[in-house]
Amino acid sequence: MAQNNKLTSLIGIATKAGKTASGEFMTENAVKQNKAYLVIVAGDASDNTKKKFRNMCEFYHVPIIIFSEKESLGHAMGKEIRASLAVLDEGFAKAMEKQFALLTTE
């Protein structure tokens, strides 16, 4: 659970630093403009949304993480519910991937 909090904290810090784009439209634009280093999609997002971002990320070679739920992602960003976000900074993206990897091995 501590790793979950670390990943959520990193999302908040990246957002405050202006290094995230959230919402389906902004996330999609970031990926297509090669600005996204990582995409995070909420686990409770629709199957269609998850499939769309999986396919897009595979095509553009962007790592994708299915993490948490829409309300928690939004809360981490200081916003309402968010189904998806793109991380626009390589350092933040690598740190988040590392935390997610630790989460999945617990």
C-alpha positions, -999 to +999 in steps of 0.1 A: +000+000+000+029+024+007+040+020-030+005+029-041+008+061-021+043+068-036+029+064-071-001+087-063+023+112-047+045+112-078+014+119-100+005+149-077+041+162-079+043+158-117+009+176-120+021+205-098+052+208-120+030+210-151+043+177-164+010+158-169-018+161-194-051+146-182-084+136-198-089+115-228-084+143-254-053+158-238-037+124-232-043+113-268-028+146-281+003+141-259+008+106-272+003+115-309+027+145-306+054+123-290+053+143-258+041+114-235+067+093-218+040+072-199+003+069-200-017+059-169-053+047-173-077+041-144-085+004-138-122+013-137-122+031-171-143+016-197-130-014-216-132+007-248-110+034-232-084+009-220-083-008-254-080+025-272-050+036-251-034+002-252-035+002-290-024+038-293+005+033-268+017+002-286+016+020-319+036+050-306+058+029-283+047+046-251+046+026-219+011+022-203+000+015-168-034+004-157-036+018-121-061+027-094-095+041-102-108+073-118-116+090-085-081+083-071-063+094-102-083+127-102-077+132-065-040+127-070-040+154-096-062+177-075-090+175-100-123+157-104-123+121-118-098+113-145-098+081-165-064+088-182-033+110-180+000+113-198+033+120-181+053+146-201+086+142-183+110+113-187+123+114-151+088+114-136+077+086-160+107+064-151+101+069-113+064+060-118+072+029-138+096+019-110+070+024-083+044+005-104+068-024-109+073-026-071+036-026-066+030-055-090+057-076-073+043-073-038 
